[in-house]
Amino acid sequence: MGHIHVPTYEIFPNNNDEEVFYCNLGSWKHTVKRTTVKNKTKFLKRTQISYFIVKESNKSLNTQFIIKDMI
């Protein structure tokens, strides 16, 4: 697992004049996925990043943690 040592956060307004907080945790990890192309097994290197989003709605906070595969 890697770390960019620069965790960041951004605040974005949404359409309802409420704020959305984007938090980049600054971490990533390499993964290997197996796939089949034309009846041959191939292995693809991917990188997973993680971040979370906090949205304010009706005076409550909703959180979403996301892990995304990057090529």
TORLUM-529308 format. One record per atom (N, C-alpha, C, O, CB): atom name; x, y, z; residue in one letter. Coordinates in Angstrom, 2 decimals, padded with zeros to 5 digits. Glycine has a CB too. Layout:
BEGIN
[CA [X Y Z] a]
...
end
This chain:
BEGIN
[N [000.85 -001.17 000.00] m]
[CA [000.00 000.00 000.00] m]
[C [000.89 001.23 000.00] m]
[O [001.89 001.28 000.72] m]
[CB [-000.96 000.00 001.22] m]
[N [000.55 002.20 -000.78] g]
[CA [001.34 003.42 -000.86] g]
[C [000.62 004.59 -000.22] g]
[O [-000.54 004.51 000.16] g]
[CB [001.67 003.74 -002.29] g]
[N [001.35 005.66 -000.11] h]
[CA [000.78 006.85 000.48] h]
[C [001.46 008.05 -000.15] h]
[O [002.68 008.10 -000.23] h]
[CB [000.95 006.86 002.03] h]
[N [000.68 009.02 -000.60] i]
[CA [001.27 010.19 -001.24] i]
[C [001.67 011.26 -000.23] i]
[O [002.27 012.27 -000.59] i]
[CB [000.31 010.77 -002.25] i]
[N [001.33 011.04 001.04] h]
[CA [001.68 011.96 002.12] h]
[C [001.08 013.34 001.95] h]
[O [001.52 014.29 002.59] h]
[CB [003.16 012.07 002.22] h]
[N [000.08 013.46 001.09] v]
[CA [-000.58 014.75 000.91] v]
[C [-002.10 014.52 000.94] v]
[O [-002.77 014.71 -000.07] v]
[CB [-000.14 015.43 -000.43] v]
[N [-002.64 014.11 002.09] p]
[CA [-004.10 014.00 002.15] p]
[C [-004.71 015.39 001.97] p]
[O [-004.18 016.38 002.48] p]
[CB [-004.56 013.36 003.50] p]
[N [-005.80 015.45 001.25] t]
[CA [-006.43 016.73 000.96] t]
[C [-007.93 016.66 001.17] t]
[O [-008.51 015.57 001.22] t]
[CB [-006.12 017.18 -000.47] t]
[N [-008.53 017.80 001.28] y]
[CA [-009.98 017.85 001.25] y]
[C [-010.41 019.11 000.50] y]
[O [-009.71 020.12 000.51] y]
[CB [-010.57 017.83 002.69] y]
[N [-011.54 019.03 -000.12] e]
[CA [-012.11 020.15 -000.87] e]
[C [-013.57 020.30 -000.46] e]
[O [-014.23 019.32 -000.11] e]
[CB [-011.98 019.93 -002.42] e]
[N [-014.05 021.50 -000.50] i]
[CA [-015.46 021.77 -000.20] i]
[C [-016.10 022.30 -001.48] i]
[O [-015.62 023.27 -002.08] i]
[CB [-015.62 022.80 001.00] i]
[N [-017.19 021.66 -001.89] f]
[CA [-017.89 022.05 -003.10] f]
[C [-019.33 022.40 -002.76] f]
[O [-019.96 021.68 -001.99] f]
[CB [-017.83 020.93 -004.16] f]
[N [-019.87 023.48 -003.31] p]
[CA [-021.31 023.73 -003.13] p]
[C [-022.09 022.81 -004.05] p]
[O [-021.63 022.48 -005.15] p]
[CB [-021.66 025.23 -003.41] p]
[N [-023.26 022.38 -003.62] n]
[CA [-024.10 021.61 -004.53] n]
[C [-025.28 022.46 -004.96] n]
[O [-025.32 023.65 -004.66] n]
[CB [-024.59 020.29 -003.86] n]
[N [-026.22 021.88 -005.66] n]
[CA [-027.34 022.64 -006.23] n]
[C [-028.31 023.18 -005.19] n]
[O [-029.11 024.06 -005.50] n]
[CB [-028.09 021.78 -007.20] n]
[N [-028.26 022.68 -003.96] n]
[CA [-029.20 023.09 -002.92] n]
[C [-028.58 024.06 -001.93] n]
[O [-029.06 024.18 -000.80] n]
[CB [-029.73 021.87 -002.18] n]
[N [-027.52 024.75 -002.33] d]
[CA [-026.79 025.67 -001.44] d]
[C [-026.29 024.97 -000.19] d]
[O [-026.15 025.59 000.86] d]
[CB [-027.68 026.83 -001.05] d]
[N [-026.00 023.68 -000.29] e]
[CA [-025.40 022.93 000.80] e]
[C [-023.99 022.56 000.36] e]
[O [-023.66 022.65 -000.83] e]
[CB [-026.24 021.65 001.16] e]
[N [-023.16 022.14 001.30] e]
[CA [-021.78 021.85 000.98] e]
[C [-021.52 020.35 000.90] e]
[O [-022.11 019.56 001.63] e]
[CB [-020.87 022.47 002.00] e]
[N [-020.62 019.98 000.00] v]
[CA [-020.15 018.60 -000.15] v]
[C [-018.66 018.62 000.16] v]
[O [-017.91 019.40 -000.43] v]
[CB [-020.45 018.01 -001.60] v]
[N [-018.22 017.76 001.07] f]
[CA [-016.82 017.67 001.46] f]
[C [-016.21 016.44 000.80] f]
[O [-016.70 015.33 000.98] f]
[CB [-016.66 017.61 003.00] f]
[N [-015.14 016.64 000.03] y]
[CA [-014.40 015.56 -000.61] y]
[C [-013.10 015.40 000.16] y]
[O [-012.34 016.36 000.30] y]
[CB [-014.14 015.85 -002.15] y]
[N [-012.83 014.20 000.65] c]
[CA [-011.62 013.94 001.45] c]
[C [-010.80 012.85 000.79] c]
[O [-011.23 011.70 000.72] c]
[CB [-011.98 013.54 002.91] c]
[N [-009.62 013.21 000.30] n]
[CA [-008.68 012.25 -000.27] n]
[C [-007.77 011.80 000.85] n]
[O [-007.07 012.62 001.45] n]
[CB [-007.87 012.86 -001.47] n]
[N [-007.77 010.52 001.14] l]
[CA [-006.98 010.00 002.25] l]
[C [-005.50 009.91 001.93] l]
[O [-004.68 009.68 002.82] l]
[CB [-007.49 008.65 002.64] l]
[N [-005.15 010.09 000.67] g]
[CA [-003.74 010.08 000.29] g]
[C [-003.14 008.69 000.20] g]
[O [-001.91 008.56 000.18] g]
[CB [-002.96 010.88 001.26] g]
[N [-003.95 007.64 000.15] s]
[CA [-003.40 006.29 000.10] s]
[C [-003.84 005.57 -001.17] s]
[O [-004.87 005.90 -001.77] s]
[CB [-003.84 005.49 001.34] s]
[N [-003.05 004.60 -001.57] w]
[CA [-003.35 003.78 -002.73] w]
[C [-002.70 002.42 -002.55] w]
[O [-001.82 002.25 -001.70] w]
[CB [-002.86 004.45 -004.04] w]
[N [-003.14 001.45 -003.34] k]
[CA [-002.49 000.14 -003.33] k]
[C [-002.58 -000.48 -004.71] k]
[O [-003.53 -000.26 -005.45] k]
[CB [-003.13 -000.80 -002.27] k]
[N [-001.55 -001.26 -005.04] h]
[CA [-001.53 -001.97 -006.32] h]
[C [-002.29 -003.28 -006.17] h]
[O [-002.21 -003.95 -005.14] h]
[CB [-000.07 -002.23 -006.80] h]
[N [-003.02 -003.65 -007.20] t]
[CA [-003.72 -004.92 -007.24] t]
[C [-003.45 -005.57 -008.60] t]
[O [-003.02 -004.90 -009.54] t]
[CB [-005.25 -004.74 -007.00] t]
[N [-003.68 -006.86 -008.69] v]
[CA [-003.56 -007.60 -009.94] v]
[C [-004.88 -008.31 -010.17] v]
[O [-005.38 -009.02 -009.30] v]
[CB [-002.35 -008.61 -009.90] v]
[N [-005.45 -008.11 -011.37] k]
[CA [-006.70 -008.76 -011.72] k]
[C [-006.47 -009.72 -012.87] k]
[O [-005.73 -009.42 -013.81] k]
[CB [-007.79 -007.72 -012.09] k]
[N [-007.12 -010.87 -012.77] r]
[CA [-007.02 -011.87 -013.83] r]
[C [-008.20 -011.68 -014.78] r]
[O [-009.33 -011.49 -014.34] r]
[CB [-006.98 -013.32 -013.26] r]
[N [-007.93 -011.74 -016.07] t]
[CA [-008.98 -011.63 -017.07] t]
[C [-008.67 -012.59 -018.21] t]
[O [-007.56 -013.10 -018.32] t]
[CB [-009.10 -010.18 -017.59] t]
[N [-009.65 -012.85 -019.05] t]
[CA [-009.47 -013.72 -020.20] t]
[C [-009.74 -012.92 -021.47] t]
[O [-010.79 -012.31 -021.63] t]
[CB [-010.41 -014.96 -020.11] t]
[N [-008.77 -012.94 -022.37] v]
[CA [-008.89 -012.27 -023.65] v]
[C [-008.59 -013.29 -024.74] v]
[O [-007.50 -013.85 -024.78] v]
[CB [-007.94 -011.03 -023.75] v]
[N [-009.56 -013.54 -025.61] k]
[CA [-009.41 -014.51 -026.71] k]
[C [-008.91 -015.85 -026.18] k]
[O [-007.96 -016.42 -026.71] k]
[CB [-008.43 -013.97 -027.77] k]
[N [-009.55 -016.35 -025.13] n]
[CA [-009.26 -017.63 -024.50] n]
[C [-007.85 -017.72 -023.90] n]
[O [-007.34 -018.82 -023.68] n]
[CB [-009.43 -018.73 -025.51] n]
[N [-007.23 -016.59 -023.62] k]
[CA [-005.93 -016.58 -022.95] k]
[C [-006.07 -015.82 -021.65] k]
[O [-006.71 -014.77 -021.59] k]
[CB [-004.82 -015.95 -023.86] k]
[N [-005.46 -016.36 -020.60] t]
[CA [-005.49 -015.69 -019.31] t]
[C [-004.46 -014.58 -019.28] t]
[O [-003.29 -014.79 -019.61] t]
[CB [-005.25 -016.69 -018.16] t]
[N [-004.89 -013.40 -018.89] k]
[CA [-004.01 -012.25 -018.78] k]
[C [-004.12 -011.70 -017.36] k]
[O [-005.14 -011.87 -016.70] k]
[CB [-004.36 -011.15 -019.84] k]
[N [-003.08 -011.05 -016.90] f]
[CA [-003.08 -010.39 -015.60] f]
[C [-002.85 -008.89 -015.83] f]
[O [-001.93 -008.48 -016.53] f]
[CB [-001.98 -010.99 -014.66] f]
[N [-003.71 -008.10 -015.23] l]
[CA [-003.65 -006.65 -015.39] l]
[C [-003.29 -006.00 -014.07] l]
[O [-003.89 -006.30 -013.04] l]
[CB [-004.97 -006.11 -015.92] l]
[N [-002.33 -005.10 -014.10] k]
[CA [-001.97 -004.35 -012.90] k]
[C [-002.88 -003.14 -012.80] k]
[O [-003.05 -002.39 -013.77] k]
[CB [-000.46 -003.93 -012.93] k]
[N [-003.46 -002.95 -011.64] r]
[CA [-004.34 -001.82 -011.37] r]
[C [-003.88 -001.13 -010.09] r]
[O [-003.14 -001.70 -009.30] r]
[CB [-005.82 -002.27 -011.25] r]
[N [-004.32 000.07 -009.91] t]
[CA [-004.08 000.79 -008.67] t]
[C [-005.42 001.19 -008.09] t]
[O [-006.26 001.75 -008.79] t]
[CB [-003.17 002.04 -008.91] t]
[N [-005.63 000.92 -006.81] q]
[CA [-006.86 001.31 -006.13] q]
[C [-006.60 002.56 -005.31] q]
[O [-005.63 002.64 -004.56] q]
[CB [-007.39 000.16 -005.24] q]
[N [-007.49 003.54 -005.44] i]
[CA [-007.43 004.72 -004.60] i]
[C [-008.67 004.75 -003.73] i]
[O [-009.69 004.14 -004.06] i]
[CB [-007.32 006.03 -005.46] i]
[N [-008.58 005.44 -002.61] s]
[CA [-009.74 005.53 -001.72] s]
[C [-009.94 006.97 -001.29] s]
[O [-008.99 007.72 -001.09] s]
[CB [-009.56 004.62 -000.49] s]
[N [-011.21 007.32 -001.14] y]
[CA [-011.57 008.65 -000.66] y]
[C [-012.97 008.57 -000.08] y]
[O [-013.67 007.57 -000.26] y]
[CB [-011.49 009.71 -001.80] y]
[N [-013.38 009.62 000.60] f]
[CA [-014.76 009.64 001.06] f]
[C [-015.37 011.02 000.84] f]
[O [-014.67 012.03 000.72] f]
[CB [-014.83 009.26 002.54] f]
[N [-016.68 011.01 000.78] i]
[CA [-017.47 012.22 000.54] i]
[C [-018.46 012.37 001.69] i]
[O [-019.10 011.40 002.10] i]
[CB [-018.21 012.15 -000.85] i]
[N [-018.58 013.57 002.19] v]
[CA [-019.56 013.88 003.23] v]
[C [-020.49 014.94 002.66] v]
[O [-020.04 016.00 002.24] v]
[CB [-018.87 014.36 004.57] v]
[N [-021.79 014.64 002.66] k]
[CA [-022.78 015.58 002.16] k]
[C [-023.70 015.99 003.30] k]
[O [-024.12 015.18 004.12] k]
[CB [-023.60 014.96 000.99] k]
[N [-024.00 017.26 003.31] e]
[CA [-024.96 017.78 004.28] e]
[C [-026.31 017.89 003.60] e]
[O [-026.43 018.47 002.52] e]
[CB [-024.51 019.16 004.86] e]
[N [-027.32 017.33 004.22] s]
[CA [-028.66 017.36 003.65] s]
[C [-029.67 017.41 004.79] s]
[O [-029.67 016.55 005.67] s]
[CB [-028.92 016.13 002.74] s]
[N [-030.52 018.40 004.76] n]
[CA [-031.54 018.56 005.81] n]
[C [-030.94 018.51 007.21] n]
[O [-031.47 017.85 008.11] n]
[CB [-032.61 017.47 005.67] n]
[N [-029.84 019.22 007.38] k]
[CA [-029.15 019.32 008.67] k]
[C [-028.63 017.99 009.21] k]
[O [-028.45 017.85 010.42] k]
[CB [-030.08 019.93 009.67] k]
[N [-028.39 017.03 008.33] s]
[CA [-027.75 015.78 008.72] s]
[C [-026.60 015.51 007.75] s]
[O [-026.59 016.02 006.63] s]
[CB [-028.78 014.59 008.74] s]
[N [-025.64 014.69 008.18] l]
[CA [-024.49 014.37 007.36] l]
[C [-024.60 012.95 006.82] l]
[O [-024.91 012.02 007.56] l]
[CB [-023.20 014.52 008.16] l]
[N [-024.36 012.81 005.54] n]
[CA [-024.36 011.51 004.87] n]
[C [-022.95 011.25 004.36] n]
[O [-022.37 012.10 003.69] n]
[CB [-025.41 011.44 003.71] n]
[N [-022.41 010.08 004.67] t]
[CA [-021.04 009.77 004.25] t]
[C [-021.02 008.63 003.24] t]
[O [-021.89 007.76 003.25] t]
[CB [-020.18 009.40 005.46] t]
[N [-020.03 008.67 002.37] q]
[CA [-019.84 007.63 001.36] q]
[C [-018.35 007.38 001.22] q]
[O [-017.59 008.30 000.91] q]
[CB [-020.48 008.05 -000.01] q]
[N [-017.92 006.14 001.44] f]
[CA [-016.52 005.74 001.29] f]
[C [-016.38 005.04 -000.05] f]
[O [-017.16 004.13 -000.35] f]
[CB [-016.05 004.82 002.46] f]
[N [-015.41 005.45 -000.87] i]
[CA [-015.28 004.94 -002.22] i]
[C [-013.88 004.36 -002.42] i]
[O [-012.88 004.98 -002.05] i]
[CB [-015.56 006.06 -003.25] i]
[N [-013.83 003.16 -003.00] i]
[CA [-012.58 002.55 -003.45] i]
[C [-012.72 002.39 -004.96] i]
[O [-013.65 001.75 -005.44] i]
[CB [-012.30 001.16 -002.72] i]
[N [-011.78 002.96 -005.69] k]
[CA [-011.89 002.99 -007.14] k]
[C [-010.65 002.39 -007.77] k]
[O [-009.53 002.68 -007.36] k]
[CB [-012.11 004.42 -007.64] k]
[N [-010.86 001.54 -008.79] d]
[CA [-009.75 000.99 -009.58] d]
[C [-009.32 002.01 -010.62] d]
[O [-010.15 002.54 -011.36] d]
[CB [-010.15 -000.34 -010.25] d]
[N [-008.03 002.26 -010.67] m]
[CA [-007.47 003.15 -011.70] m]
[C [-006.57 002.30 -012.59] m]
[O [-005.94 001.36 -012.12] m]
[CB [-006.68 004.35 -011.05] m]
[N [-006.51 002.63 -013.85] i]
[CA [-005.66 001.90 -014.79] i]
[C [-004.30 002.54 -014.80] i]
[O [-003.41 002.09 -015.53] i]
[CB [-006.26 001.87 -016.21] i]
end
